[in-house]
Amino acid sequence: MTFEESILPEGCRKALRRDVRLDAYTTLRVGGPARYFAEPADEQTFLTLWAAARRTKTPVLLLGNGSNLLVRDGGFDGLVIRLQKNFSMIQRKENTLW
């Protein structure tokens, strides 16, 4: 199963875009397109996108302010999840995010 075949709820589909250039989201203004790009507005949307990516073995890049980040011109062949002010703190312990 590929990421685009996974069934996402309406809120996740609204948050998801394709082929978004990452240069607009890095302080160095470099980077090609992300195959998938999402800016979830809430925790449930984030968790649903994360679970769908893991289920389909889609690589995930969590993006904050984009500082000190270089993205190759060829882009990122996976899902970029941009975390905005609603996600000021995320922790990971083993296989758990909160």
TORTORMI-465742 format. One line per 2 residues: number of its first residue (from 1); for each residue x, y, z of N, C-alpha, C, O. Coordinates in Angstrom, 3 decimals. Layout:
NUM	X,Y,Z,X,Y,Z,X,Y,Z,X,Y,Z | ... .
This chain:
1	0.846,-1.175,0.000,0.000,0.000,0.000,0.893,1.240,0.000,1.864,1.302,0.754 | 0.577,2.217,-0.829,1.325,3.467,-0.851,0.561,4.533,-0.081,-0.629,4.383,0.197 .
3	1.253,5.604,0.259,0.649,6.647,1.077,-0.594,7.226,0.415,-1.595,7.472,1.088 | -0.542,7.447,-0.907,-1.700,8.042,-1.566,-2.903,7.118,-1.604,-4.026,7.581,-1.806 .
5	-2.699,5.832,-1.415,-3.813,4.879,-1.398,-4.436,4.755,-0.012,-5.531,4.211,0.133 | -3.743,5.256,1.003,-4.298,5.123,2.339,-5.529,6.020,2.457,-5.583,7.104,1.875 .
7	-6.487,5.561,3.200,-7.727,6.305,3.354,-7.563,7.279,4.511,-7.425,6.882,5.668 | -7.582,8.557,4.172,-7.435,9.598,5.170,-8.767,10.294,5.396,-9.517,10.496,4.440 .
9	-9.081,10.663,6.623,-10.305,11.430,6.875,-10.230,12.797,6.197,-9.154,13.244,5.801 | -11.350,13.435,6.071,-11.454,14.724,5.379,-10.476,15.761,5.922,-9.826,16.456,5.141 .
11	-10.357,15.880,7.242,-9.454,16.867,7.832,-8.010,16.663,7.414,-7.279,17.632,7.214 | -7.598,15.424,7.281,-6.229,15.125,6.860,-6.049,15.411,5.374,-5.009,15.921,4.958 .
13	-7.047,15.085,4.588,-6.948,15.364,3.146,-6.846,16.859,2.898,-6.139,17.286,1.985 | -7.541,17.660,3.697,-7.464,19.114,3.553,-6.084,19.640,3.928,-5.609,20.609,3.336 .
15	-5.442,19.014,4.899,-4.132,19.464,5.367,-3.005,19.030,4.436,-1.897,19.558,4.527 | -3.267,18.085,3.548,-2.230,17.474,2.726,-2.150,18.126,1.351,-3.158,18.321,0.672 .
17	-0.910,18.460,0.959,-0.661,18.982,-0.393,0.446,18.167,-1.027,1.190,17.477,-0.331 | 0.557,18.240,-2.332,1.591,17.488,-3.049,2.566,18.429,-3.728,2.216,19.540,-4.126 .
19	3.800,17.957,-3.850,4.859,18.652,-4.590,5.034,20.109,-4.152,5.040,21.022,-4.977 | 5.174,20.304,-2.862,5.375,21.639,-2.295,6.872,21.902,-2.192,7.609,21.120,-1.591 .
21	7.314,23.007,-2.781,8.730,23.365,-2.706,9.084,23.748,-1.277,8.376,24.525,-0.637 | 10.187,23.195,-0.785,10.583,23.408,0.603,11.448,24.645,0.806,11.689,25.042,1.946 .
23	11.919,25.260,-0.274,12.762,26.450,-0.120,12.022,27.585,0.595,12.656,28.411,1.253 | 10.714,27.637,0.479,9.931,28.673,1.156,9.826,28.426,2.664,9.392,29.305,3.410 .
25	10.219,27.245,3.106,10.062,26.865,4.517,11.390,26.668,5.233,11.413,26.166,6.356 | 12.502,27.056,4.600,13.807,26.958,5.245,14.433,28.345,5.309,14.243,29.157,4.403 .
27	15.173,28.618,6.368,15.779,29.944,6.507,16.863,30.178,5.463,17.147,31.326,5.119 | 17.467,29.124,4.960,18.499,29.263,3.931,17.907,29.357,2.523,18.633,29.593,1.557 .
29	16.601,29.173,2.410,15.856,29.283,1.145,16.376,28.343,0.061,16.520,28.721,-1.102 | 16.653,27.108,0.477,17.058,26.075,-0.474,16.183,24.849,-0.263,15.698,24.601,0.841 .
31	15.988,24.092,-1.324,15.270,22.832,-1.197,14.239,22.618,-2.277,13.483,23.520,-2.639 | 14.228,21.415,-2.777,13.257,21.034,-3.789,11.926,20.643,-3.165,11.677,20.916,-1.991 .
33	11.076,20.005,-3.955,9.722,19.709,-3.493,9.626,18.492,-2.578,10.401,17.541,-2.673 | 8.645,18.568,-1.693,8.262,17.408,-0.890,7.144,16.708,-1.643,6.215,17.360,-2.120 .
35	7.224,15.395,-1.753,6.145,14.668,-2.427,4.809,14.973,-1.757,3.817,15.254,-2.429 | 4.794,14.916,-0.421,3.605,15.256,0.359,4.002,16.271,1.420,5.099,16.199,1.973 .
37	3.118,17.210,1.702,3.386,18.274,2.667,2.105,18.537,3.447,1.033,18.687,2.863 | 2.223,18.591,4.762,1.035,18.840,5.582,1.373,19.796,6.709,2.472,19.769,7.262 .
39	0.408,20.643,7.040,0.500,21.536,8.184,-0.719,21.272,9.063,-1.701,22.011,9.008 | -0.654,20.220,9.871,-1.820,19.874,10.687,-2.137,20.962,11.706,-1.242,21.545,12.316 .
41	-3.417,21.217,11.872,-3.855,22.251,12.808,-4.082,21.707,14.209,-4.186,22.472,15.168 | -4.159,20.387,14.328,-4.440,19.812,15.642,-3.737,18.470,15.789,-3.231,17.892,14.826 .
43	-3.726,18.001,17.022,-3.022,16.765,17.362,-3.602,15.549,16.634,-2.848,14.690,16.177 | -4.923,15.468,16.523,-5.540,14.308,15.875,-5.140,14.206,14.414,-4.863,13.108,13.931 .
45	-5.102,15.325,13.698,-4.680,15.316,12.297,-3.232,14.869,12.189,-2.887,14.061,11.327 | -2.378,15.401,13.074,-0.979,14.989,13.091,-0.850,13.479,13.302,-0.137,12.802,12.562 .
47	-1.538,12.964,14.306,-1.437,11.532,14.622,-1.955,10.662,13.487,-1.398,9.595,13.230 | -3.002,11.092,12.810,-3.547,10.317,11.695,-2.571,10.297,10.530,-2.354,9.249,9.923 .
49	-1.977,11.447,10.211,-0.977,11.505,9.137,0.239,10.647,9.486,0.752,9.911,8.644 | 0.689,10.750,10.729,1.853,9.974,11.185,1.575,8.473,11.064,2.410,7.719,10.564 .
51	0.402,8.049,11.523,0.047,6.627,11.466,-0.048,6.139,10.024,0.400,5.034,9.717 | -0.619,6.937,9.145,-0.735,6.544,7.735,0.646,6.418,7.099,0.885,5.505,6.309 .
53	1.543,7.319,7.435,2.903,7.249,6.901,3.631,6.009,7.408,4.310,5.332,6.636 | 3.497,5.710,8.675,4.147,4.510,9.230,3.567,3.242,8.618,4.298,2.309,8.284 .
55	2.244,3.219,8.474,1.572,2.043,7.914,2.029,1.769,6.478,2.138,0.615,6.065 | 2.291,2.826,5.732,2.681,2.682,4.324,4.188,2.776,4.126,4.673,2.772,2.994 .
57	4.928,2.861,5.232,6.395,2.960,5.193,6.875,4.170,4.392,7.888,4.111,3.695 | 6.126,5.269,4.507,6.486,6.520,3.853,7.433,7.292,4.761,7.116,7.500,5.932 .
59	8.596,7.727,4.251,9.505,8.521,5.084,8.832,9.815,5.537,8.053,10.418,4.799 | 9.149,10.233,6.775,8.558,11.448,7.340,9.674,12.381,7.793,10.652,11.954,8.406 .
61	9.508,13.656,7.479,10.392,14.708,7.971,9.536,15.678,8.760,8.607,16.276,8.218 | 9.846,15.836,10.047,9.147,16.821,10.869,9.880,18.144,10.719,11.086,18.228,10.949 .
63	9.142,19.173,10.331,9.728,20.479,10.044,9.200,21.502,11.027,7.989,21.661,11.182 | 10.105,22.190,11.685,9.723,23.273,12.591,9.881,24.596,11.865,9.185,24.868,10.887 .
65	10.808,25.423,12.355,11.036,26.730,11.744,11.900,26.667,10.495,12.014,27.658,9.773 | 12.507,25.526,10.229,13.325,25.374,9.026,14.711,25.959,9.138,15.399,26.123,8.130 .
67	15.139,26.282,10.361,16.492,26.823,10.524,17.489,25.676,10.579,17.192,24.586,11.068 | 18.671,25.952,10.067,19.752,24.961,10.035,19.333,23.694,9.309,19.703,22.592,9.713 .
69	18.572,23.844,8.256,18.085,22.702,7.496,18.425,22.883,6.026,18.090,23.899,5.418 | 19.095,21.883,5.465,19.375,21.862,4.032,18.556,20.747,3.408,18.627,19.598,3.842 .
71	17.787,21.084,2.400,17.013,20.094,1.652,17.586,20.077,0.255,17.760,21.126,-0.365 | 17.878,18.901,-0.238,18.490,18.811,-1.563,17.537,19.322,-2.641,16.319,19.324,-2.459 .
73	18.102,19.753,-3.758,17.292,20.278,-4.860,16.320,19.242,-5.397,15.276,19.590,-5.948 | 16.666,17.958,-5.238,15.780,16.887,-5.684,14.573,16.711,-4.781,13.661,15.953,-5.109 .
75	14.554,17.404,-3.644,13.409,17.365,-2.743,13.443,16.200,-1.776,14.481,15.575,-1.557 | 12.288,15.924,-1.205,12.126,14.865,-0.210,11.005,13.943,-0.674,9.859,14.369,-0.816 .
77	11.342,12.688,-0.905,10.375,11.723,-1.423,9.633,11.060,-0.265,9.823,9.879,0.024 | 8.800,11.837,0.377,8.049,11.350,1.517,7.084,12.418,1.978,6.668,13.274,1.197 .
79	6.730,12.366,3.250,5.789,13.300,3.849,6.532,14.265,4.758,7.214,13.845,5.694 | 6.400,15.556,4.483,6.917,16.586,5.372,5.742,17.090,6.190,4.728,17.520,5.642 .
81	5.888,17.032,7.509,4.857,17.557,8.402,5.435,18.799,9.062,6.357,18.721,9.874 | 4.875,19.945,8.697,5.342,21.206,9.277,4.553,21.492,10.539,3.328,21.610,10.522 .
83	5.288,21.599,11.628,4.674,21.828,12.936,4.742,23.306,13.253,5.822,23.893,13.315 | 3.583,23.901,13.451,3.514,25.327,13.730,3.306,25.566,15.212,3.566,24.683,16.030 .
85	2.838,26.753,15.561,2.758,27.147,16.970,1.882,26.249,17.829,2.066,26.209,19.045 | 0.932,25.526,17.236,0.105,24.604,18.018,0.912,23.412,18.533,0.453,22.659,19.392 .
87	2.110,23.256,17.998,2.959,22.124,18.366,4.291,22.643,18.890,5.343,22.371,18.312 | 4.241,23.378,19.965,5.470,23.976,20.475,6.369,22.956,21.169,7.550,23.216,21.401 .
89	5.799,21.786,21.501,6.615,20.763,22.153,6.138,19.374,21.738,4.966,19.025,21.884 | 7.082,18.597,21.218,6.797,17.206,20.878,7.929,16.381,21.465,9.100,16.741,21.340 .
91	7.583,15.289,22.096,8.588,14.410,22.668,8.422,13.020,22.093,7.321,12.601,21.736 | 9.535,12.316,22.012,9.517,10.930,21.547,10.210,10.075,22.583,11.303,10.399,23.048 .
93	9.565,8.983,22.937,10.179,7.995,23.819,9.948,6.648,23.173,8.825,6.147,23.118 | 11.047,6.064,22.680,10.999,4.815,21.931,10.049,4.968,20.746,10.336,5.753,19.841 .
95	8.952,4.261,20.719,8.029,4.315,19.585,6.806,5.188,19.847,5.788,5.053,19.169 | 6.906,6.080,20.825,5.748,6.892,21.189,6.074,8.369,21.023,7.128,8.833,21.458 .
97	5.152,9.114,20.381,5.252,10.564,20.256,4.158,11.191,21.085,3.035,10.689,21.126 | 4.484,12.301,21.754,3.429,13.078,22.406,3.858,14.522,22.483,3.117,15.360,22.998 .
